[in-house]
Amino acid sequence: MLNIGIIGTGFLGKAVAIRLLNMSHKVIVYNRTKGKTESLKNLGAIVAETPKDLAQDCDLVITIVKDAEAVESVSFDRNGIIYGKHPGLTVADMSTINPISSKKIAKKFLENGIPVIDIPVMGGPNLAEKGELVIMVGGKKEIYDKYKNVFDHIGNKAFYLGENGSGHAMKLALNLQISLLALALSEGITLARRAGLEPKSFLEILNSTYFKTGMSVLKGPKMINGNFDPSFTLKMMKKDLDTINNTAKELDTSLPMATLANEIYQNAVIAGLGELDYTGILAFIEKISKLEK
């Protein structure tokens, strides 16, 4: 078994670490807020003081942090990953970031003699702990293949997409779908309520058609009951929409729905709903529709 480092122990990072510990890997973790590593330490993970210390002791380092700036910080700042360089060290970025930034980060790693791939995933913490994530791979395929046994422990499907940044570009395209589905579902529930109909009936009918989604089946019942316990927060979805829109601008592409969605999620965060699950966008739609319970 390999020594695997996890930098970033939020919802997803923690779940990936737990899965790899359960698969008998030696796992070393680092988080800027050290308290977020305590539960993993109790499960057998080793807590590193810096990304450099973590990298020195690992074969594979997986970064799962907030944005491109955070990836650059843990990678290249003082005591960053590159200062823990040793023969055989590989980096895999599971963050959700701008693909253009991803290419720049990969170039800098390669200039320092460290191979890197992007491996963003679809699926939340629950699927990570079951090893059922869907992995999107950008970078040299032989690097992915070298650690395929590790990635097979956390994902049950993988798609190789091409050069560095390809995985991140696909992840943004998919997260855009999620943000829009949550909005459509929220507005459908809100319209049904305003018309005096039961939201439960709305879901039952929707889920009886081929227009149903995993979200309407699994998240819908929680949404109509006001259960927005987060698996991925609304403020993080807003962050991803920022990234989607910035990427579209850099690619000279118009995404009008992404622009509108970004504004709505931003207003929801301003309204104090950022720590809810992203499906808590329903609470914001109800708030502005004066349908709050």
N, C-alpha and C positions, 0 to 999 in steps of 0.2 A: 504494500500500500504506500501511496505517496504522501509527502507532507504538503498540505494545501493551505494557502493563506486566504482569508476572507477580509477584505478591507471595506468596512461599511456594514454595520449590523442592525439596520432598520428592519422593517417587516420581512422583506425578501432576503436580505443578507443573513438574518438570524435563521430563517427557515432553511436556506441552503446549507448553512453550517451544521444545523441539526441533522439534516439528511446525510451529509458526508460523515459526520461522527457516527451515525447509526450504521453506515457502511464500512466502519472500522478504519477510516482514514485518520491520520493525525492532522488535526485542524488547529491552525494558529489564527487568531483574530485580532483586528485592530479597529477601533472606532474613536473618532475625535472626542466624543463624550464617553469616557471610559466606563461609566456606570451601565451603559447599554450592552456591555460585554459580560456582566456579572453572571447572568443566568447561563450563558454558554460556558463560562468557566466552571460552573457547578456541574455541567454535563460532560466535562472532560476536555474542553478546548483550552489551549494555552493563549494567554493574553499578551500581546506584544506592546512595547512602549511606543514604538514608532513604525511607520511603514518600512523603513530601512531594516530594522531588526526583524520584522516579519519576513521580508524578502530574503534575507540572509539564510533563513532556516527552511525555505520552501522551494519545492520544485515548480509549483504552479501557484500564481497569485491571481485571485479573482477580485476585481474591483466592482463594488455595487454601491455607488455614491450618488449624490443628488444631481449633479450636472457636470458639464465639461470642465468648468472652473475647478470643481472639487476633484475630478480625475487628474487634472494637471497638478493640483496642489499635492495630492498624496503620491504622485509619480515623480515630480521633478523638484519640488521645494526642498529646503534643507531637511535632511533625514527622510527623503522620499525613497520610493522603490528603487530608483536607478542606483542609489548609493549602497544598496544591498545586493548588487549584481554579483553573480557567480556563474560558472559554467552550468548550463542546463536550465537556468531560470526562464520561465515563460510567464507572460501576463495575458489575462483574458478579461476584457471589460464587459460587465453585465449591466452597466448603467444605461440610462436612456438619454442619449445626447445627440447633438447635431452631427450628422455624418461628415460634414466638412471639418469640424473640429476633431472628429475621430481620426480622420486621415492625417491631420497635423500631429496629433498625439502619437499615432503609430509611427510616423516618420521620425519623430524625436526619439522614441524607444529604439527604433532600428539603428539610428545614428549612435546610440549607446550600446549597440550589440545585443539588444534584448528582443526576442521575437514576441509579437503581440497579435491577438485576434480580438474581434468584437463578437460577443455572444449574448446579446439581449434576449430576453425570453418573454413568452406569453404564458399567463397563468400566475396566480397569486401565491401567497405563502402556503396555503393548504396543499396546493398541487406540488409545490417545491418539496414539502416534507414527505409526500408520497412518491417523489421521483417522476412526476408526470408533466413537467414543464415542456413547452415547445421552444426549441432553441433556433435562433437565426444567426448564421455564422458569416462573418466577413473577415477576409485575410487569407493567408495561405492555408490551403486545405490540409497540407501535410502537418501543420501545427495542430489543427483540430484533431486529426487522426491520431497523433501521438498521445493525446490525452482523452481519446474517445471513451475509454473505460470509465473515466471520472465523469464526463458529461452524460454518459448513459445512466449514471446513478441519479442524476438530478432531472433528466428529461427523457421522455419516451418517444420524442420525434425531434429530428434536427434537419434543417434545410441549409445547405451551403449555397450562398448567394453571390460570391465573387470577392472583389478586393476589399481592403479595409474600408469601413464606413458603410458597406452594403447592409450589414445586419442592423445597424442603427437606423438607416434610412427606412428599412422595412418595418422596424419597430414603431417608428413615428407614424407611418402610414396606417398601421393597425391600431395604434392608440387613438388616432383621429376617429376611427370607426367607433371605438368604445365611448368616447366623449359624446359623439353625436347620437349613439343609441341611447345613452343615459338621458339625454335631453328629450329625444322623441318619446321615450317611455314616460318620462316625467310629465310632459305636456299632454300625453294621452290620458294619463291618470287624472291630471288636473281638470281637463275638459270633461271627462266623465263625471267627476265629482261636482263640478259647477252645474252640470245638466241634471243633477239629482240622481245619478246612477251609481251603483256600487262599484268601486274600483276592483273589487274581487271579481265581479262579472266581466269587467273589461279584460282582466288578465286571463280568465278562463276562456273567453272567446278568442283572444289573441293567440293563446297557447294551443288552441285547437286548429290553428291554421299554419301554413308553411312560413308565415311571417314571424313566427315565434323565434326567440333567440335564447341562448344560454342565460343571458341577463334577465329576460322576461320570466323565464322559468325559475331560476335560482335566486335572483335578487328582487324580482318583482314583489313577491309576497312580503319580504322584509320591508321594502319601500312603502307599501301601502299601510303597513303597521308602524311606520316611523322608526324603524330599526336601521340606523346608519352606522353601526359599529364598523370601524374602518379595516379593510384589507389593503386599500390603496386610497390615500386621503384626497379630498377634493382639492386641497392646495397643491398637491403633487400633480394632479391632472391639469390644473391651471398652469403649472410650470412646464408640463409637456406641451401644452397648447402654445405657450410662448415659444418653445423650441421649434414646434411644427411651423409656426408662422414665420419665425426668423429664417428657418431653412428654406421655406417657400420663397421668401424674398431673395435669398442668396442664389436660389436656382431660377430666379426670374419667372416664377410660377404664381398664378392667381388661385387662391383657395378661399372663396367667399364664405363658405360655411364654417371653415376653420376660424376665420376672422370673427364671425359672429359668436361662435362658441367660446372663443377666447374672452370676449367681452363679457359674456354671461357668467362664465366661471370666475372671472376676475371680480365682478360685482358680488358674487356669492362669497368669495373670500373676504372682501371688504365688509360684508354684512356679518362676518364673524363665524362663517360656517366651514372654514378651511380644514378643521380637524375631523370633520365628518368623513365617512366614506364618500367616494366620488358620486355615488348615486344619491347622496344628500343634496344634489342639485335640485331634486324634487322639493326639498324644504324651501329652497330659494324661490322656485317657481310658484309654490303655494303662498309664500310670503308676499311676493309682488302681486299675486292674484287675490290677496286678502282671503286666503283659504286656510290659514293657520289653525291648527286644532287648539 
